Amino acid sequence: MSVTTNMDHFILILLSMLVAFVPRYFPMKIFASREIPKWFNEWMKYVQVSLFTALVVKDVFMNTETYEFIGFDSVAKIIASVIVMAVSYYSRSMGLAVVVGLIAVACLSLVVPI
């Protein structure tokens, strides 16, 4: 059985800091002095939407314990997802959409099983 020391923890914290810092720093350093192409900016507009969609669809249609497709069994989550889509489309605010989604799930879970 190995024993960890305070120095091991300190080294782990420093390495974690490095791993978190490097992928953020170098792209910023490289692109700070360059003109970013217009097509790249247009493409980046869809990255947040696609990541958010992937996370939501997985949670709504998959059982995260068994990773089986549950289909339309979770009616409350599907209704809440439609409400969130409408709010995010009209408001263009991710924060408002998340808050409304949480409220919708909480209210719908009282009526329909999740």
Protein Blocks (a to p, Z undefined) as FASTA:
>chain_A
ZZddfklmmmmmmmmmmmmmmmmmmmmmmmmmpccdfklmmmmmmmmmmmmmmmmmmmmm
pcfklopaebjmlmmlmmmmmmmmmmmmmnopaklmmmmmmmmmmmmmmmpcZZ
